[in-house]
Amino acid sequence: MKKLAILLLALTSLSLLSVSAQTKPSEMPLYEGKIPNEKPGPNEEKSETDGILRISKVRNPTLTAYLPPKEKATGAAVVICPGGGYSILAAAHEGADVARKFNEHGIAAFVVKYRLPDANISTNPEISPLQDAQQAIRVVRKRATEWQIDPQRIGIIGFSAGGHLASTAGTHFQKAVIPNPDNISVRPDFMILVYPVISSQPGVAHAGSFEKLLGKNASPEKLKEYSNDQQITAQTPPTFLVHASDDKVVPPNNSILFYQALQLQNIPAELHIYPKGGHGFGLKNPTTPDYWFDRCLNWMMASNFIKNTTVK
């Protein structure tokens, strides 16, 4: 009996080690060679924590893979774009924490540490974030077989300004802004936008994000180009949106305008607006027992992006 107990304990330990090995995140350079539009200079990247992990001055973009245990994998994947007003990346509660939560439900997740618009880092700062988002989608789709991913079930999720980046990837995919010699599609199959920056319309826009992305004196044409509610077509991916009515940083009309524009094109969409919650709550809106992530999983199942999972 004692030998049997020891054997069972050993097998359990090996099983836990196996799961741990499968789910350990793996960070890799986003580009195998030269970074597009790179401007040579010192690496001044900073990571600071004061309750929130903030990464700034990203010169060398990376992709961190969080893969679920093989026995749990659904074949779906998401590329994650943390927010931060295009000034910093809120890399934990809008990045790594979100990736781990997706993994719990068998969904592969890839956090993009993308370049922020900076003339000291890029010769074309306004497209640097989009280049990195497109490259992340391209890499995940290219390595889909290796990572047990269905290349037609790769979505993108973004928070705040990361939601602007995600929605840009979902509305500006017709032209790749990265080297793409094998012509891999950079269109996400679905979008999840959480309190996203969307519109450049006065009274709705998060002016700081647009100023950081496009500069202080952006033309009306350029502002319209990146006002993503005005860029929706019949090819825009299905979208899940979350916002709070009392968001004073990025007004909920950003999500509402995007949802309305999707409806005009008959794009499947689901919108959740909570009465309270403010801005930047990440996975958990502290003002309600409702868990938007559960609503998101239900939407993904109803939309056939995941076949089955257990909502917790």
Secondary structure, 3 states (H helix, E strand, C coil): CHHHHHHHHHHHHHHHHHHHHHHCCEEEECCCCCCCCECCCCCCCEEEECCCEEEECCCCCEEEEECCCCCCCCCCEEEEECCCCCCCEECHHHHHHHHHHHHHCCCEEEEEECCCCCCCCECCHHHHHHHHHHHHHHHHHHCCCCCCCCCCCEEEEEECHHHHHHHHHHHCCCCCCCCCCCCCCCCCCCEEEECCCCCCCCCCCCHHHHHHHHCCCCCHHHHHHCCHHHCCCCCCCCEEEEEECCCCCCCCHHHHHHHHHHHHCCCCEEEEEECCCCCCCCCCCCCCCCCHHHHHHHHHHHCCCCCCCCCC
